[in-house]
Amino acid sequence: MARPDTPQSRRLLDAAVDTALELGLSGLSLSGLARAIGSNNRMLLYYFGSKDELFTEVARAAYDRFPELAGLIPSLQSDSPIPELLSAGWRKLRAPANRPYLRLFFEVVADAVRDPDHNRAQLGALASHWPAGLRTAFESHGWDTAGARAATIQVLALWRGLQIELLTGADTSDLDTAHDAAITALFGRS
């Protein structure tokens, strides 16, 4: 359902994003979110269609609030060697300012994978942007389609694992060292 784009829907979405970044969404009911943002279930359903659609929209809108994240994938398409770009990309990704979004991302993914058939749209929205962008970045550096797809999976697996370590309190310099060693092992030196 395409939601009406009105000042009221934008206000509700902004308030929902504020709440999600502060409190998370796990275990939060539609009525609990509505109360937290000064609304009601009917209003949220009118503007967003369902809890799944609302939470998907919240995750997308939260992502847009973190410009380092939104600019990360396009920055991988410059002419610099791919290992250098990936190392710089990791450092953008792990920046302290991005941690509220990273926590929300993993929380939303964890909730969605509990019932993937019911949360197909949410998983697709969360999982589609970066893989396509990474594949394009590898292809722009001369990789064939199959190689770009495999490299994308490798980088995403590395980044997701390191993000979890980051969120559990690992030292960023240790994570940077591990990242750069893995990138060198996978793709060589720049």
C-alpha positions in Angstrom: 0.0 0.0 0.0 1.4 3.4 -0.9 1.0 5.6 2.1 -0.3 9.1 1.8 2.6 11.5 1.9 1.3 14.2 4.1 2.7 16.4 6.9 0.9 14.1 9.4 2.4 10.9 7.9 5.9 12.5 7.9 5.4 13.6 11.5 4.3 10.1 12.6 7.2 8.5 10.7 9.7 10.9 12.2 8.4 10.2 15.7 8.4 6.4 15.1 12.0 6.6 13.9 13.0 8.6 17.0 11.3 6.0 19.2 12.9 3.1 17.3 16.4 4.6 17.5 16.0 5.2 21.2 14.0 2.2 22.4 14.2 -0.3 19.6 11.3 -2.1 18.0 11.7 -5.6 19.4 8.6 -6.6 21.4 7.0 -3.3 20.6 3.3 -3.6 19.6 1.6 -1.3 17.2 -0.4 0.1 20.1 2.7 0.6 22.2 4.4 2.5 19.4 1.3 4.5 18.8 1.2 5.5 22.5 4.9 6.3 22.5 4.5 8.7 19.6 1.2 10.2 20.6 -1.0 8.5 18.1 -3.3 5.5 17.8 -3.4 2.2 16.0 -6.0 3.3 13.5 -4.0 6.4 12.4 -0.8 4.3 12.0 -2.7 1.7 10.0 -4.3 4.4 7.8 -1.0 5.9 6.9 1.2 2.7 6.8 -1.1 -0.2 6.1 0.2 -2.7 8.6 2.7 -3.1 11.4 5.2 -4.8 9.0 4.9 -1.9 6.5 5.3 0.7 9.2 8.4 -1.0 10.7 9.9 -1.4 7.2 9.3 2.3 6.6 10.8 3.1 10.0 14.0 1.1 9.1 14.3 2.8 5.7 13.7 6.3 7.2 16.2 5.6 10.0 18.8 4.6 7.4 18.4 7.9 5.6 19.2 9.8 8.9 22.8 8.4 8.7 24.4 10.0 5.7 27.7 8.1 6.1 25.7 4.9 5.6 23.7 6.2 2.7 26.9 7.4 1.0 28.9 4.3 1.7 27.9 2.2 -1.3 28.2 4.9 -3.9 31.7 5.8 -2.6 32.8 2.3 -3.6 32.5 3.2 -7.2 35.5 5.5 -7.4 38.7 4.7 -9.3 40.7 3.8 -6.2 41.7 0.2 -5.8 38.8 -1.9 -4.3 40.7 -3.0 -1.1 41.3 0.7 -0.3 37.6 1.5 -0.9 36.4 -1.4 1.2 38.7 -0.4 4.1 37.5 3.2 3.9 33.9 1.9 3.6 34.3 -0.2 6.8 35.5 2.8 8.7 32.5 4.8 7.6 30.2 1.9 8.6 31.7 1.4 12.0 31.7 5.1 12.9 30.3 5.8 16.4 27.5 8.0 14.9 26.1 5.0 13.0 25.7 2.7 16.0 22.1 3.6 16.8 21.1 2.6 13.2 23.2 -0.6 13.3 21.5 -1.7 16.6 18.1 -1.1 15.0 19.1 -2.9 11.8 20.1 -6.1 13.6 17.1 -5.9 15.8 14.7 -5.6 12.9 16.4 -8.3 10.9 16.3 -10.7 13.9 12.6 -10.1 14.4 11.8 -10.4 10.7 13.7 -13.8 10.3 11.6 -15.4 13.0 8.8 -15.5 10.4 10.4 -14.8 7.0 7.2 -15.7 5.0 5.2 -13.1 6.9 8.1 -10.5 6.8 9.2 -11.0 3.2 8.7 -7.3 2.3 10.6 -6.1 5.4 13.5 -8.5 4.7 13.6 -7.5 1.1 13.8 -3.8 2.0 16.6 -4.4 4.5 18.6 -6.8 2.4 18.4 -5.5 -1.2 20.1 -2.2 -1.3 23.6 -3.0 -0.3 24.0 -6.3 -2.2 23.0 -4.6 -5.5 25.2 -1.6 -4.8 28.2 -3.8 -3.9 27.8 -5.9 -7.0 27.7 -2.8 -9.1 30.9 -1.5 -7.4 32.7 -4.7 -8.1 31.5 -4.8 -11.7 32.6 -1.2 -12.1 36.1 -2.4 -11.1 36.0 -5.0 -13.9 34.6 -8.1 -12.1 32.4 -10.4 -14.1 28.8 -10.9 -12.8 29.6 -14.2 -11.0 32.7 -12.9 -9.4 31.0 -9.7 -8.3 28.2 -11.7 -6.8 30.6 -13.9 -4.8 32.7 -10.9 -3.7 29.5 -9.2 -2.5 28.6 -12.1 -0.3 32.1 -12.2 1.1 32.1 -8.5 2.0 28.6 -8.5 3.4 29.5 -11.5 5.6 32.6 -9.8 6.8 30.9 -6.5 7.5 27.9 -8.1 9.2 30.1 -10.2 11.5 32.3 -7.3 12.3 29.3 -5.1 13.0 28.0 -7.6 15.5 31.4 -7.6 17.2 31.4 -3.8 17.2 28.0 -3.7 18.9 29.1 -6.2 21.5 31.9 -3.8 22.5 35.0 -5.1 20.6 37.8 -2.6 20.2 37.6 -0.8 16.8 41.3 -0.9 16.2 41.2 -4.7 16.5 38.2 -4.8 14.2 40.0 -2.5 11.7 43.0 -4.8 11.7 40.8 -7.9 11.2 38.9 -6.2 8.4 42.0 -5.1 6.5 43.6 -8.6 6.9 40.5 -10.2 5.6 40.2 -7.8 2.7 43.8 -8.4 1.8 43.3 -12.2 1.9 40.2 -12.0 -0.2 41.2 -9.3 -2.8 44.9 -8.7 -2.4 46.7 -5.5 -1.6 45.8 -2.2 -3.1 
